[in-house]
Amino acid sequence: MGLARRELLLGMLAAAGLPAHAQQAGGKPIRIVVPFAAGGGNDVFARQMAKGLGEVRQSGVIVDNKPGAGGNLGTEQVVRSTPDGSTLLLGHTGTVSINPALYKGLKFDARKDLLPVAMFASSALVLVVPAASKVRTVRDLVNEAKARAGLLDYASSGSGTGGHLTGELFAQRTGTKINHIPYKGTNPALTDLAGGQVQMMFSVIPPALALVKGGRLRAIAVTGVQRLPSLPDVPTVAESGLRELAGFESTLTYGILAPRGTPDAFVKTLSAQMLQVAGEKEFQSRLDVEGAVPLLGGPSDYAALISRESEKWARIVKSSGAVAE
């Protein structure tokens, strides 16, 4: 760590009222629970954060994958854990903002039972069509959807996923009728899209990017507020020039949360340490590989964003009739 960054970190820790070597209660290693299987973007981000955080804190930080029930299994485990700072959650929009509206009968409330610590990244989706499609722009797609009302199909990796709900948001904003075709995972959905069995998909970036570069798919837009470094020539949906899509945004936000009741002083210190890690070039370069961009914010910033996203996606879930599989 450079001298300037070390001084910045020490200054933030001093402002938090704790020494740089402060440990969590009981001296336990910090465990970051990822509520999904190893290998995906959630896991990659958590491991990169754990690596950097361990170096900053000079103490153990481990990643524990607890997949199941669309992320609810691992999330509930963190909610039920002792709030001493030793157990944290790698959270994202799906688990903390979409699932509460999508799953009925949850025994916890992510917004009430979890305490935001820091957010560090945002990931857009990419709107892709088969390479053989005549559609080259969002405007083309909207015109096609209106001309062939109810005849266009869009794929997703499953009901209630970001890709599904983004498609519903797109249809509502444009006043079009497109049919949702859920698949059991991203790869089979993209395979059928490339083969022309479906006409469009809002996909996570890495697997779609490989097919775009391989000439099997065409990327026509990304769903964030800015273009992505990995797809610099692909405009945002909002750049389509269509009035009904002005300000269109659909992104997944990633951050760290702790069980409600975790000491405020610990949360404040940990937040400063995580933002230090997230500001490093090594961390941000890994985000780029996964199709994400930095989005840094402390507890209050993250809490406000979770609240906005929860309200937004609850409306889409209700209006679309989406249910968890």
C-alpha distance (Angstrom), angle and dihedral (degrees) to the residues before:
residue distance angle dihedral
M1 . . .
G2 3.83 . .
L3 3.79 120.7 .
A4 3.80 93.6 -113.8
R5 3.80 92.5 51.8
R6 3.80 92.3 45.9
E7 3.79 90.1 52.2
L8 3.81 89.7 48.6
L9 3.79 91.1 51.5
L10 3.80 93.2 47.6
G11 3.79 89.1 50.1
M12 3.80 91.9 52.8
L13 3.79 91.6 47.3
A14 3.77 91.3 49.3
A15 3.80 89.1 51.5
A16 3.78 88.3 52.0
G17 3.79 89.2 55.4
L18 3.82 97.0 -120.5
P19 3.82 132.8 104.2
A20 3.80 120.0 -106.9
H21 3.80 91.3 -109.8
A22 3.82 94.0 53.7
Q23 3.80 112.0 143.5
Q24 3.77 131.3 -156.8
A25 3.79 118.9 -98.0
G26 3.79 112.4 -66.3
G27 3.79 94.0 10.8
K28 3.83 92.0 -95.3
P29 3.80 120.7 155.7
I30 3.78 112.9 -100.8
R31 3.80 113.1 -107.6
I32 3.82 118.4 -156.0
V33 3.80 108.9 -158.8
V34 3.80 114.2 -149.1
P35 3.82 107.7 -162.7
F36 3.81 92.2 -151.0
A37 3.78 137.6 63.6
A38 3.81 121.8 -79.8
G39 3.79 119.4 -89.6
G40 3.81 103.1 43.7
G41 3.78 129.2 103.6
N42 3.81 92.7 -90.5
D43 3.79 90.3 56.2
V44 3.81 94.1 44.9
F45 3.79 92.5 51.9
A46 3.79 92.9 46.6
R47 3.80 93.1 50.7
Q48 3.78 92.7 47.8
M49 3.81 89.9 49.7
A50 3.81 91.5 46.5
K51 3.80 91.0 51.8
G52 3.79 94.1 50.4
L53 3.78 95.0 40.1
G54 3.79 91.8 51.1
E55 3.80 89.8 54.1
V56 3.81 92.9 48.4
R57 3.79 94.7 45.8
Q58 3.80 94.2 36.5
S59 3.80 87.8 -137.3
G60 3.78 138.5 97.9
V61 3.79 120.6 -70.6
I62 3.80 116.8 175.3
V63 3.81 135.0 -177.1
D64 3.80 120.4 -131.7
N65 3.82 118.9 -169.0
K66 3.81 113.2 -148.0
P67 3.84 106.8 170.8
G68 3.78 125.3 180.0
A69 3.80 144.4 102.5
G70 3.79 94.6 29.5
G71 3.79 92.2 -57.8
N72 3.80 95.3 -47.3
L73 3.80 95.7 109.0
G74 3.80 95.7 60.5
T75 3.79 92.4 37.4
E76 3.81 92.2 55.1
Q77 3.79 90.4 47.8
V78 3.81 89.6 58.9
V79 3.81 91.9 44.6
R80 3.82 89.5 54.7
S81 3.81 95.9 44.3
T82 3.80 125.3 103.8
P83 3.83 108.8 -84.5
D84 3.80 95.4 -129.9
G85 3.81 97.9 115.9
S86 3.78 95.3 -101.7
T87 3.84 96.0 104.5
L88 3.81 123.7 51.9
L89 3.80 136.1 169.0
L90 3.77 129.7 -128.3
G91 3.77 96.4 -139.7
H92 3.77 132.9 -173.5
T93 3.76 137.7 173.8
G94 3.79 94.1 -84.0
T95 3.78 96.7 56.3
V96 3.80 100.6 37.9
S97 3.82 104.1 29.0
I98 3.83 109.5 22.8
N99 3.81 104.5 33.6
P100 3.82 95.6 58.9
A101 3.82 88.5 62.3
L102 3.80 95.8 35.8
Y103 3.82 101.3 49.3
K104 3.77 120.7 59.0
G105 3.78 121.4 -147.4
L106 3.80 99.1 22.1
K107 3.80 110.9 169.7
F108 3.79 93.0 -142.0
D109 3.79 139.7 43.6
A110 3.80 111.5 -134.8
R111 3.81 92.8 -158.4
K112 3.80 93.1 52.8
D113 3.80 102.0 31.6
L114 3.80 99.7 45.6
L115 3.78 129.8 63.5
P116 3.83 117.6 -144.2
V117 3.81 112.3 -127.2
A118 3.81 104.6 174.1
M119 3.79 140.8 -29.3
F120 3.76 119.9 -142.2
A121 3.81 113.5 168.7
S122 3.77 146.4 29.6
S123 3.78 125.6 -158.4
A124 3.79 125.4 -162.0
L125 3.79 127.6 -158.3
V126 3.78 125.2 -122.8
L127 3.80 122.8 -129.1
V128 3.80 107.0 -136.6
V129 3.79 134.9 -179.9
P130 3.82 131.4 -175.4
A131 3.78 114.0 -76.4
A132 3.81 89.2 -120.9
S133 3.82 92.4 55.7
K134 3.80 119.2 113.7
V135 3.82 88.3 -139.8
R136 3.80 110.9 104.8
T137 3.80 103.5 157.1
V138 3.80 139.3 32.1
R139 3.78 88.4 -109.1
D140 3.82 89.4 55.7
L141 3.79 89.9 50.7
V142 3.79 94.4 49.9
N143 3.80 91.2 48.1
E144 3.81 90.3 49.4
A145 3.81 92.0 48.1
K146 3.80 91.5 51.1
A147 3.80 93.3 45.9
R148 3.81 91.9 48.7
A149 3.79 99.5 35.3
G150 3.79 111.4 -168.7
L151 3.81 93.8 2.8
L152 3.80 101.2 92.9
D153 3.80 119.6 87.6
Y154 3.78 126.2 -157.2
A155 3.79 123.8 -162.0
S156 3.78 129.0 -140.7
S157 3.78 136.3 176.9
G158 3.81 89.8 -110.5
S159 3.78 146.3 -37.0
G160 3.78 113.4 -60.3
T161 3.80 94.9 16.2
G162 3.78 124.1 131.7
G163 3.79 90.8 -101.4
H164 3.79 92.4 52.5
L165 3.79 95.6 47.9
T166 3.80 92.8 43.1
G167 3.79 88.0 56.4
E168 3.80 89.6 51.6
L169 3.81 90.7 49.1
F170 3.81 90.4 49.4
A171 3.80 92.3 49.5
Q172 3.80 92.5 48.3
R173 3.79 93.9 48.3
T174 3.83 93.4 48.0
G175 3.80 97.6 38.9
T176 3.80 91.7 -124.2
K177 3.79 133.1 137.8
I178 3.80 113.6 -131.1
N179 3.79 125.9 162.7
H180 3.78 122.0 -122.4
I181 3.80 116.1 -135.5
P182 3.83 110.7 -171.5
Y183 3.80 120.0 -154.1
K184 3.79 131.0 -170.0
G185 3.77 95.6 -107.6
T186 3.80 141.4 -12.6
N187 3.81 99.4 -89.0
P188 3.83 98.1 58.1
A189 3.80 89.5 45.5
L190 3.80 92.1 52.3
T191 3.82 91.1 45.4
D192 3.80 91.8 56.2
L193 3.79 90.8 43.9
A194 3.80 91.5 53.7
G195 3.80 88.2 49.2
G196 3.80 92.6 52.2
Q197 3.83 97.3 -114.1
V198 3.82 88.1 125.0
Q199 3.79 128.4 25.5
M200 3.82 106.6 -137.3
M201 3.79 145.8 2.5
F202 3.79 140.2 -169.2
S203 3.79 99.2 -139.3
V204 3.77 138.4 179.6
I205 3.79 108.7 -101.6
P206 3.84 111.6 -114.4
P207 3.84 101.8 56.7
A208 3.80 92.8 39.3
L209 3.79 92.2 47.5
A210 3.79 91.1 58.1
L211 3.82 90.6 55.5
V212 3.80 92.3 44.6
K213 3.80 91.0 53.4
G214 3.80 89.2 44.9
G215 3.81 90.7 57.1
R216 3.81 96.5 -115.8
L217 3.81 97.6 107.0
R218 3.81 135.7 32.5
A219 3.80 120.2 -139.1
I220 3.80 110.4 -145.0
A221 3.81 102.7 169.9
V222 3.80 146.6 -5.7
T223 3.79 122.5 -134.8
G224 3.81 100.5 -135.5
V225 3.78 129.3 94.0
Q226 3.79 92.3 -104.8
R227 3.78 138.4 34.1
L228 3.77 117.8 -94.5
P229 3.82 125.3 -115.3
S230 3.81 88.5 -131.6
L231 3.84 91.3 53.6
P232 3.82 104.3 29.0
D233 3.80 95.1 159.1
V234 3.81 95.0 50.3
P235 3.83 112.4 92.9
T236 3.78 125.6 -139.6
V237 3.80 118.8 -104.2
A238 3.80 87.9 -111.4
E239 3.81 89.6 58.1
S240 3.80 90.4 64.0
G241 3.80 89.9 96.9
L242 3.80 92.3 -127.1
R243 3.79 111.6 135.0
E244 3.80 92.6 -142.4
L245 3.81 90.7 58.1
A246 3.80 97.5 48.3
G247 3.80 108.6 132.8
F248 3.81 92.7 8.6
E249 3.80 110.9 166.6
S250 3.79 135.1 165.8
T251 3.78 116.6 168.6
L252 3.78 140.2 149.1
T253 3.79 114.5 -126.1
Y254 3.80 120.2 -151.8
G255 3.77 126.6 -155.2
I256 3.78 147.3 132.2
L257 3.80 125.5 -91.3
A258 3.80 133.6 -175.9
P259 3.81 132.5 -155.2
R260 3.79 113.9 -84.0
G261 3.80 108.8 -94.5
T262 3.80 96.4 40.9
P263 3.85 106.4 143.1
D264 3.80 112.9 -89.4
A265 3.81 93.3 -135.3
F266 3.80 91.0 55.8
V267 3.82 92.4 47.1
K268 3.80 91.2 50.1
T269 3.80 93.0 50.6
L270 3.80 93.9 43.6
S271 3.79 91.2 49.0
A272 3.80 91.0 54.8
Q273 3.80 90.8 48.7
M274 3.80 93.4 49.2
L275 3.77 93.4 48.7
Q276 3.81 88.0 51.1
V277 3.80 89.7 54.7
A278 3.81 92.9 44.1
G279 3.80 90.6 52.6
E280 3.80 93.4 58.7
K281 3.81 119.7 104.3
E282 3.81 92.0 -128.0
F283 3.80 91.6 58.5
Q284 3.79 94.7 43.8
S285 3.79 93.2 48.5
R286 3.81 87.8 58.0
L287 3.79 90.1 52.2
D288 3.80 89.7 55.0
V289 3.81 91.7 54.3
E290 3.80 89.1 55.2
G291 3.81 93.7 47.6
A292 3.80 94.5 -105.9
V293 3.80 133.5 124.0
P294 3.82 130.2 -149.4
L295 3.80 116.9 -89.0
L296 3.79 108.2 173.7
G297 3.78 124.5 -169.9
G298 3.78 141.7 140.5
P299 3.83 129.9 -124.5
S300 3.81 97.3 -69.0
D301 3.82 93.2 45.0
Y302 3.78 91.9 49.6
A303 3.82 93.2 45.4
A304 3.81 91.2 52.0
L305 3.80 92.1 49.2
I306 3.81 92.7 48.6
S307 3.79 89.2 52.2
R308 3.81 93.2 50.6
E309 3.79 93.2 45.6
S310 3.81 92.4 47.0
E311 3.80 92.1 54.6
K312 3.81 92.6 45.0
W313 3.80 96.7 49.7
A314 3.80 95.0 39.7
R315 3.81 87.6 61.4
I316 3.81 91.7 49.8
V317 3.81 93.2 46.3
K318 3.82 91.0 50.5
S319 3.79 96.6 45.0
S320 3.82 93.6 44.6
G321 3.80 95.5 45.7
A322 3.80 89.7 -131.4
V323 3.79 116.1 171.4
A324 3.78 132.9 -173.7
E325 3.78 116.2 -98.2
